[in-house]
Amino acid sequence: GGVADIINSYNPNIVAFQEIEDNNAFNSLINNLNGGWVGYRSGGNSNYGELAYAINTDVINISSMYNILIEDEYYFGYRAPYVLEFSFQNIDYIIINNHFKCCGDGILDFYDTHDEEYRRLIASQLLQNHVENNYNLEKVIILGDLNDSITDTESNNVFFGFIESENFHFADYNIATGNTDNWSYPSWPSHLDHIIISSKLYDMFNNEASSMETLLIDIDFYNSWNEYDSIISDHRPIRLILTD
């Protein structure tokens, strides 16, 4: 059982990945998915851990794909956000895939541009401004390994702009404030992987048929966390289902 088996068992419409290093391995994964799947990876043939998408074109119509904020990629750990514009059942959506800078001491230092928390703060602010300025009437989903907690106190919270804005909501807020068993990075444990939705998606998100959860693949498919960690990932995936 590998990544392809897991994706086939859940049968999602779109999977957003972080840290995909090997183009050939990624293409092999896509070829092992059931249906009309295509794969796109930022950065072409680089062997850097890139952002990527697997998209089921049986149900998704891809409009365009591109990187944003390339001139500010330092703040994003040299991984410029990777945008997918698409339509599903004739409704247009935008996903912005991210992998924020890792690590740090938990303290936000506003006077040190090398400070990891500061870099994540600026990345968050750049994303928020970009969405508000360019996609303000669109259905936008910002997601990825954002490498920080949304429950930090205000003075150390790199996401505070998103949190206090009426234009955005952390779809995984209940996970972050809930039982640690459901957190996306259990080895710490912490909850570092987030999905932020824009206000145009609030009605869908509040539909009782919509859901947001961490997929406990390590428990459901593997004998131990160590086995999952060595074969699949050191993070668990989080899944958002939106119903119109």
C-alpha positions, -999 to 999 in steps of 0.1 A, spaced: 0 0 0 14 34 -10 2 69 -18 -17 58 -50 -37 32 -30 -46 57 -4 -57 83 -29 -77 57 -48 -95 46 -17 -106 82 -8 -113 92 -45 -109 129 -40 -112 155 -69 -80 174 -62 -49 166 -40 -25 194 -32 10 182 -23 41 198 -7 77 186 -9 75 166 -41 112 161 -51 112 135 -79 93 142 -111 95 106 -123 81 92 -90 54 119 -91 44 109 -127 44 72 -116 20 81 -88 -3 99 -113 -3 69 -136 -14 47 -108 -45 67 -100 -80 54 -111 -95 78 -137 -85 108 -157 -58 121 -133 -32 146 -144 -3 159 -123 13 193 -122 44 202 -103 59 236 -97 95 241 -107 97 218 -137 124 191 -134 141 204 -102 149 180 -74 138 205 -48 107 197 -27 82 214 -48 44 221 -46 23 199 -68 -13 190 -77 -30 158 -87 -63 166 -104 -91 143 -116 -101 157 -149 -131 134 -151 -148 160 -128 -125 190 -127 -120 215 -156 -86 231 -153 -85 268 -162 -49 278 -154 -20 272 -132 8 296 -122 30 308 -94 24 341 -75 45 363 -53 77 350 -70 96 382 -61 88 376 -25 96 339 -24 122 344 3 94 348 28 79 315 16 110 295 21 118 299 -16 86 282 -26 63 306 -44 26 299 -39 12 276 -66 -22 286 -79 -48 264 -95 -78 280 -112 -105 255 -121 -142 248 -123 -163 220 -108 -199 216 -119 -197 250 -137 -186 269 -106 -152 286 -106 -127 281 -78 -91 291 -70 -67 270 -48 -34 285 -36 -10 258 -25 18 267 0 47 253 20 57 280 45 92 282 60 96 257 88 111 258 123 117 287 147 114 293 184 77 302 186 85 338 192 77 364 165 106 388 161 95 419 140 131 432 139 148 402 123 140 394 87 157 360 91 133 350 120 112 320 108 81 333 125 86 367 108 89 351 74 57 332 80 40 364 91 50 383 60 40 353 38 6 353 54 2 391 49 14 389 13 -12 361 6 -40 379 23 -32 411 3 -29 393 -29 -62 375 -26 -80 407 -15 -66 427 -43 -68 401 -71 -95 376 -62 -118 395 -39 -150 382 -54 -138 346 -61 -142 313 -42 -106 310 -29 -90 282 -9 -56 288 6 -40 256 19 -8 238 26 18 230 52 19 264 68 43 253 95 27 272 124 -2 271 148 -33 292 145 -39 290 183 -8 311 192 -13 343 212 -18 374 191 17 387 196 32 355 182 5 345 158 17 346 122 -18 342 109 -34 370 129 -44 390 98 -64 360 84 -79 353 118 -92 388 125 -104 393 89 -141 388 80 -130 378 45 -113 346 56 -120 316 79 -97 287 89 -118 257 79 -97 235 102 -102 258 133 -121 231 151 -92 206 145 -66 231 158 -86 238 190 -97 202 194 -82 169 205 -45 165 198 -52 130 184 -65 147 153 -36 171 147 -18 169 114 17 167 128 14 141 156 51 136 163 54 170 180 23 171 184 11 202 166 -14 212 140 5 228 111 -15 221 80 -43 245 73 -71 253 49 -83 289 47 -115 297 28 -126 331 15 -160 345 24 -176 334 -9 -173 298 4 -189 303 38 -223 292 27 -210 260 12 -188 253 42 -218 258 65 -238 232 45 -242 202 68 -230 179 40 -196 197 40 -168 185 62 -133 192 73 -111 165 89 -76 151 94 -73 117 77 -58 93 102 -42 72 75 -15 61 99 -41 44 120 -65 32 92 -39 18 68 -7 12 87 4 -7 118 22 22 135 30 59 131 66 49 124 56 27 95 34 55 80 61 81 86 88 60 68 66 51 38 43 81 33 49 113 51 57 130 85 24 149 81 -12 136 79 -34 150 51 -63 171 59 -95 169 38 -121 196 30 -154 185 14 -175 215 1 -211 209 -9 -231 234 -28 
